[in-house]
Amino acid sequence: MITNFDQLLDQVRTKPKKRLVAAWAVDGHTISAAALAVSNGIVEAILVGDQTKILEVCAHEKINSSLFTIVHVPEEVKAIATAVDMINNGEGDILMKGLCSSDKYMRAILNKERGLLPPKAVLSHVTVVSAPTYPKLLIVGDVAVIPAPDFNQKVAITNYVINTSKALGNERPKVAILAATEQMLPGMQACVDAAMIAKMADRGQITGADVDGPLALDVAIDKESAQTKKVTGPVAGEADCIVFPNIESGNVFFKSVTKLAKGELAALVMGAKVPCVLTSRGDSTTSKMNSIALAALMAK
C-alpha cells in the first residue's frame, strides 16, 4: 500500500506515460510542476495559454521550454475551452488547472456541449493528504466542488474516496463519514446521512470498504479518543478516508493540514471523462506535482 507521495511517484514511474493538458498554464507553480512531472518520466505535457507569458516564466524559473508542447491561446477562457476540447479529441489523458480560477475551470468541465461530464455523473473533488502527524495518507472529500452535498452526492463521494484509496493499494479502506459528533442525533442531518451510508455499506450497497458514521474527527483518526469515548469498530481511530458533511468543514481541514501542519496534498476532480487536477492557486509546486502523479495513477 502506498503510504506517502514518494512511493506514489515510484509507482507511477513504472507505468506508461500519460498526456497532461494544462489549461491557462502561465504561472510558475503550474509550469514548474509540469516540468517536474515530465523530468520524472510521469507525463508528456501540453501547456495551453499565452506563449509569451509561458516562455517568460520558463526563462525566469530556468526551465527548458522544449520539455513541453505549447499551444498558444492568449485569452484565459478560450485557453481553458481549448484544453477541454483537446481532451475530448483524444489528445490528452489528464486535464490540469493552471492560473485560472476554479469557477472558470469547472464551468468548462461542466459545459453541456463541450464539457467532460458524462450523463448523470456526479462531479466531486477528492484530496489525498499527507499529514506529518498521521502514519498514512488520508483520502478526503469534498473540499472544493460541492458546497452542501445531498445524500446521493455523499454516496458518490464515498465511492470516489474508496476507489482512490484502492488505486493507492489499500485493499479494504476504512471510511469515516464525518459529523460534529459520534452520537446518533436525529436532529443533525450530517448524523442521519452518515448513519444511512454506514448501513448501506453493512448491507452491501456500498462495497469494498469498512464504512462507519457518524464519527467526529477525533474519533475517526485518534485511537486514544476512540477508546476514551468507547467507540469501537474497524474505522475508529484508523480512518483511511473521510467524507465531510459540507465544503466548509472539508476546506478548513485540508488548509489547516497544509498551512499549519505543513502537510502535502494531491487533488483531483472525479466523475469527469478523465482525471482533472484541481489544486488551489496558492498550493505549492510539490502539491501540484503530487496531483499530476495521482492523476497519472488514476487515468485509464
C-alpha positions, 0 to 999 in steps of 0.5 A: 500500500502506498503510504506517502507521495514518494512511493506514489511517484515510484509507482507511477514511474513504472507505468506508461506515460500519460498526456497532461493538458494544462489549461491557462498554464502561465504561472510558475507553480503550474509550469514548474510542476509540469516540468517536474512531472515530465523530468520524472518520466510521469507525463508528456505535457501540453501547456495551453495559454499565452506563449509569451507569458509561458516562455517568460516564466520558463526563462525566469524559473530556468526551465527548458521550454522544449520539455513541453508542447505549447499551444498558444491561446492568449485569452484565459477562457478560450485557453481553458475551452481549448484544453477541454476540447483537446481532451475530448479529441483524444489528445490528452489523458489528464486535464490540469488547472493552471492560473485560472480560477476554479469557477472558470475551470469547472464551468468548462468541465461542466459545459453541456456541449463541450464539457467532460461530464458524462450523463448523470455523473456526479462531479466531486473533488477528492484530496489525498493528504499527507499529514506529518502527524498521521502514519498514512495518507488520508483520502478526503472529500469534498473540499472544493466542488460541492458546497452542501452535498445531498445524500446521493452526492455523499454516496458518490463521494464515498465511492470516489474516496474508496476507489482512490484509496484502492488505486493507492493499494489499500485493499479494504479502506476504512471510511469515516463519514464525518459529523460534529459528533459520534452520537446518533442525533436525529436532529443533525442531518450530517448524523442521519446521512452518515448513519444511512451510508454506514448501513448501506455499506453493512448491507452491501450497497456500498462495497469494498470498504469498512464504512462507519458514521457518524464519527467526529474527527477525533474519533475517526483518526485518534485511537486514544479518543476512540477508546476514551469515548468507547467507540469501537469498530474497524474505522475508529481511530484508523480512518483511511478516508473521510467524507465531510458533511459540507465544503466548509468543514472539508476546506478548513481541514485540508488548509489547516493540514497544509498551512499549519501542519505543513502537510502535502496534498494531491487533488483531483476532480472525479466523475469527469471523462478523465482525471482533472487536477484541481489544486488551489492557486496558492498550493505549492509546486510539490502539491501540484506535482503530487496531483499530476502523479495521482492523476497519472495513477488514476487515468485509464 
